Amino acid sequence: MTYIENPKNVSGDANVSGNAWVSDNAKVSDNAKVYGNAWVSSNAWVSSNAWVFDNAKVYGNAWVSDNAKVYGNAKVYGNARVFGNAKVYSDASVFGNAKVYSDASVSGDARIFGNADISSNDDWFSFIYQGKTLTGYKSRNDIGYEFNINGENKTFDEVRDYLSSYFINMIASWKKDKVND
């Protein structure tokens, strides 16, 4: 059952349906769609043909607009902005002051945050090793990039050490497999 806390939460030709939830001071406007089990809450704003669906959540002061899509189990929160045909999906999280825009897609277990500035799929990477998600991305900070492991900021040296361990263990497992053949 759709829940809209206040009629002022939804305006224009926006559509909220399914089991979607819009609460607090959140706004859904301008042909935006929120459906499935999606939640939009706090001071979040979904507008201009943006879609939020499946089990996605948009909250805090986040904005999703201009044909962007947030779906799956994705979360957009804090002061994050997702716009301009961008997609955030699967279990990805975009938060802090991060921007994902243009035709960029962020997915998997990626955690994009801080001052991330993602305008194409070449601006970020993410992979999982031994249950930890390593994400790197272009940033608007002074050094031009940021890294995190499971959402915790890391220096370049810490990431280098982590990757060294990753490749050493991977090669060791290959050698072990070769000996067992």
N, C-alpha and C positions, 0 to 999 in steps of 0.2 A: 504494500500500500504506500503510495506517495505521501511524503510528509513535507509540507511547506509551512514553516513556523508563522510567517506573516505574509499577507498578500503583497506587501512591498518588496519581498524578496525576489519576486519574478515580475518582469516587465517586458513590454514590446511583444514580439512574436516568439519569445523564448518558450521552450517546452520542457517540463519536468514530468517524468512518467516512470512507470514500473514501481520499484521499491526505493526510488531515489529519495534523498533527504536533503533539504535546504533549510538551514537554521541560522540563528543569531542574526548578524548584520550582513550575511552573505547576499550577493546579488547575482541573478542569472538574467541576462537581457540580450536584446538584439539578435534574435534567431538562434541563440545558443540552445543546446540540448543537454539535459542531464537525465540519465535513465539507467535502467538496470538496478544495481544496488549501490550506485555512486552516492557520495556525500560531498556537499559543499557547505562549509560552515565558517564560523568566526567572521572575519571581514573579507573573505575571499570574493573574487569577482570572476564570473564566466560570461563572456560576451562575444559578439561579432562572429557568429557561426561556429564557435568552438563547441566541441562535444566532450563530455565527461561521462564515462559509462563503465559497465561491468562493476567491479568493486573498487574503483578508483576513488581517491579522496583528495580534495582541494580545500585547504584551510589556512588559517593565519591571515596574512595580508597578501596572499598569492593571487596572481591574475593569470587567467588562461583566456586567450582571445585570438581573433583573426584566423579562423579555420584550424586552429590547433586541436589535437585530440589527446586526451589522457584516459587510459583504459587499462584493463587487466587489474592488477593489484597495485598500480602505480600511485605514488603520493607526490603532490606538489604543495609546498607549504613555506612558512616563513614569509619572506619578501620576494620569493621566486616569481619569475615571469616566463610563461611559455606562450609563444605566439607565432604567427606567420607560417602556417602549415606544418609546424613542428609536431612531433609525436613523442609522448612519454608513455611507455607501456610495460607490460610484464610486471616485474617487481621493482622497477626503477624508482628512485626517489630524487626529486629536484627540490632543493631548499636553500636557506640562507638568502643571499642576494643573487643567486644564479639566474642566468638567462639562457633559455633554449629557444631558438627561433630559426626562421627561414625554413628550409626543408630538413632540418636535423631530426634524427630519431634517436632517442635514448631508451635503452631496454635492458633486459636481463636484471641482474642485481646491482646495476650501476648506482652509485650515489654521487650526484653532481651537486656541489654546494659551494659556499664561500662566494668568490667573485667570478665563478665560472662563466664563460662567454662562448656558448656552443651554437655556431651557425651552420655547421655542416657535420656530416658523419666523420670527417677527418679530424675534427677538433677534440675527440675523446676516444678512450679505449677502456675496456673493463674485462677482467677475467677472474676466474675463481681457482685458487690453488689451496689445497688442504683446508677447505672450509672457509677461507678468507677471500674476500673480494677486493682486488686491487683495481682502482680506477684512477686514471690520469686525464687531465683536461686542460685546455687553453683557458687562461684567466685574465681578468682585467687588473690583476695585482702587479706589483713592481717587477717581478721576475717573469711574468708571462705564462706561468703554468702552476698547477697544483696537483698533488697526489694525495690519495687517501687509501687506507686499508681498513675495510669494514667501517667506513665513515670517520676514521680518525686521521687527521692531517699528518703527513709524513714528509720528511725532507728527501731530496734527491738521493743522498747517500743511504738513507734507510731503505728506499725503494730499490736502489742498486743491490744492497745486501740481500734483500728479500728475493729479487729476481735471480741473483747468483745462486742462492739456495734452491730456488725453483728449478733452474736448469741443471744444477749438479745432481739433485735428486731424480730428475727425469732421466738423465743419462745413466745414472746408477741403476735405475729400474730397467732400462733398455739392456744394459750389460747383463743384469741378472736374468732377464727373459732369454737373451741369446745363449747364456750358459745352460739354461734349462731346456733348450731346443734339441 
